[in-house]
Amino acid sequence: MVQKKYKPIMFLIKNIAIIITFFIGILIEPYSPDQAPLKNLIIITFLLIVCIYIFSWLVNSISNHGRLFIHRIELSTFQKYSSLLAFGYFILLYIINENIQSMLLLFQSSPEVIVTCTAIALGAGFFEEYLVRGYLFNLIQRFLKKYNSKLLITSIVTSIIFGLLHLFNLRSGTVEGVAQQVFYAFCMGLFFLW
């Protein structure tokens, strides 16, 4: 057990390690499959998975293993049905936008494309979710523990951060397209937090 006077130092060290791990994950993001042989892509994907593991371990050690509340929150019948309806709506949108056909076409691609797409999906999705929902949500909630509406404030702040993380896509996308991603990521982040 860490002595009480060393807890702030350990917390700071873990925070710095989480930030470093996050940026390492961004730096080793797999590049275009036509620029690298399969062997290099597999090595990069392995490094990405190691970074994800380290990152999740550090976040869990700070955020009480991802738990926000001592007791499990029970949803009302209305909340259960509205969540089910929203989930169905997103599945319908997924089907209508021909995402299933795109996914099936992916499996007909070369191994390089499959490995690259899998690594990017794992890296981006996992890091964003763990950073915002696991780490920042717990951290902001701790800072706001004296406020009555701490969950509302935390939800809004983390949703804004979640949306702004999509500004990284300016490297390869148009300003209008990235602005839409930021807006939709903010809205979806807020929706899923509530």
C-alpha positions in Angstrom: 0.0 0.0 0.0 1.3 3.4 -0.9 1.7 5.8 2.0 -0.6 8.8 2.0 2.1 11.4 1.4 3.2 9.6 -1.8 -0.2 9.2 -3.3 -0.2 12.6 -5.1 3.2 11.8 -6.6 2.1 8.3 -7.8 -1.1 9.9 -9.2 1.0 12.4 -11.2 3.4 9.7 -12.4 0.4 7.6 -13.6 -1.1 10.7 -15.3 2.1 11.4 -17.2 2.4 7.8 -18.2 -1.2 7.7 -19.5 -0.6 10.9 -21.6 2.7 9.5 -23.0 1.1 6.1 -23.8 -1.8 7.9 -25.5 0.6 9.9 -27.8 2.7 6.8 -28.5 -0.5 5.2 -29.7 -1.2 8.1 -32.0 2.4 8.2 -33.3 2.4 4.5 -34.3 -1.0 4.6 -35.9 -0.6 2.3 -38.9 0.0 4.0 -42.2 -1.5 3.3 -45.6 -1.3 -0.4 -46.4 0.3 0.2 -49.8 3.2 1.9 -48.1 4.3 -1.0 -45.8 4.7 -4.8 -46.1 2.4 -7.0 -44.0 5.3 -7.8 -41.6 5.7 -4.1 -40.6 1.9 -3.7 -40.2 1.7 -6.7 -37.9 4.6 -5.3 -35.8 2.9 -1.9 -35.6 -0.4 -3.5 -34.7 1.4 -5.5 -31.9 2.9 -2.3 -30.5 -0.5 -0.6 -30.7 -2.0 -3.5 -28.7 0.8 -3.3 -26.1 0.1 0.5 -25.8 -3.6 -0.2 -25.4 -2.9 -2.7 -22.6 -0.6 -0.4 -20.7 -3.0 2.5 -21.2 -6.0 0.5 -19.9 -4.0 -0.8 -16.9 -3.0 2.7 -16.0 -6.5 4.1 -16.4 -8.0 1.3 -14.3 -5.5 1.8 -11.5 -6.5 5.5 -11.3 -10.3 5.3 -12.0 -11.3 2.6 -9.5 -11.4 0.0 -12.3 -13.8 2.0 -14.3 -16.6 2.1 -11.7 -18.2 5.4 -11.1 -20.7 4.3 -8.5 -20.6 1.9 -5.6 -24.0 0.4 -6.4 -25.2 -0.5 -9.8 -27.7 1.9 -11.2 -31.1 0.4 -12.1 -32.8 1.7 -15.2 -36.5 2.4 -15.3 -38.6 0.6 -17.9 -38.8 3.8 -20.0 -35.0 4.1 -19.9 -34.6 0.5 -21.0 -37.0 0.8 -23.9 -35.7 4.1 -25.1 -32.1 2.8 -25.0 -33.3 -0.3 -27.0 -35.1 2.0 -29.5 -31.9 4.2 -29.9 -29.8 1.1 -30.3 -32.1 -0.2 -33.0 -32.1 3.2 -34.7 -28.3 3.2 -34.9 -28.3 -0.4 -36.3 -30.8 0.7 -38.9 -28.6 3.7 -39.9 -25.7 1.4 -40.1 -27.5 -0.9 -42.5 -29.0 2.0 -44.6 -25.6 3.6 -45.1 -24.3 0.4 -46.7 -21.7 -0.1 -43.9 -22.4 -3.9 -43.9 -21.5 -4.0 -47.6 -18.3 -2.0 -47.0 -17.4 -4.4 -44.2 -17.9 -7.4 -46.4 -15.8 -5.9 -49.1 -13.1 -5.3 -46.5 -12.8 -9.1 -46.0 -12.2 -9.5 -49.7 -9.2 -7.1 -49.5 -5.6 -7.9 -49.1 -4.2 -8.9 -45.7 -2.4 -5.6 -45.4 -5.7 -3.7 -45.7 -7.5 -5.9 -43.2 -4.7 -5.6 -40.6 -4.5 -1.8 -41.1 -8.2 -1.2 -40.8 -8.4 -3.5 -37.8 -5.5 -1.7 -36.1 -6.9 1.8 -36.8 -10.4 0.8 -35.5 -8.9 -0.8 -32.4 -6.5 2.0 -31.7 -8.8 5.0 -32.3 -11.9 3.6 -30.8 -10.3 2.1 -27.7 -8.0 5.0 -26.9 -10.8 7.6 -27.4 -13.3 5.6 -25.2 -10.8 4.7 -22.5 -9.3 8.2 -22.4 -12.6 10.1 -22.3 -15.1 7.7 -20.7 -12.7 5.8 -18.4 -10.0 8.3 -17.4 -11.3 11.9 -17.9 -14.8 11.2 -16.8 -13.5 9.8 -13.5 -10.9 12.6 -13.1 -13.4 15.4 -13.8 -16.0 13.9 -11.6 -13.4 13.8 -8.7 -12.6 17.5 -9.2 -16.3 18.4 -9.2 -17.3 16.2 -6.2 -18.7 19.2 -4.2 -21.1 20.2 -7.0 -24.7 18.9 -7.1 -24.8 18.6 -10.9 -21.3 17.0 -11.3 -22.5 14.3 -13.6 -24.2 16.7 -16.0 -21.1 19.0 -16.1 -18.8 16.0 -16.4 -20.9 14.6 -19.3 -20.9 17.9 -21.2 -17.1 18.5 -20.7 -16.1 15.0 -21.7 -18.4 15.0 -24.7 -16.8 18.3 -25.8 -13.3 16.7 -25.4 -14.5 13.5 -27.2 -15.7 15.7 -30.1 -12.5 17.7 -30.2 -10.4 14.6 -30.4 -11.7 14.1 -33.9 -9.8 17.3 -35.0 -6.9 14.9 -35.5 -8.7 13.9 -38.7 -7.8 17.3 -40.2 -4.6 15.6 -41.3 -6.5 13.6 -44.0 -9.9 15.1 -44.2 -11.7 18.3 -45.3 -12.5 21.0 -42.8 -16.3 20.5 -43.4 -16.1 16.8 -43.0 -14.0 17.0 -39.8 -16.4 19.7 -38.4 -19.3 17.3 -38.9 -17.3 14.5 -37.2 -16.6 16.8 -34.2 -20.2 17.8 -33.9 -21.6 14.2 -34.3 -19.0 12.8 -31.9 -20.0 15.5 -29.3 -23.7 14.6 -29.7 -23.1 10.8 -29.6 -20.8 11.2 -26.7 -23.4 13.1 -24.8 -26.1 10.6 -25.8 -24.1 7.6 -24.6 -23.1 9.2 -21.4 -26.7 9.9 -20.5 
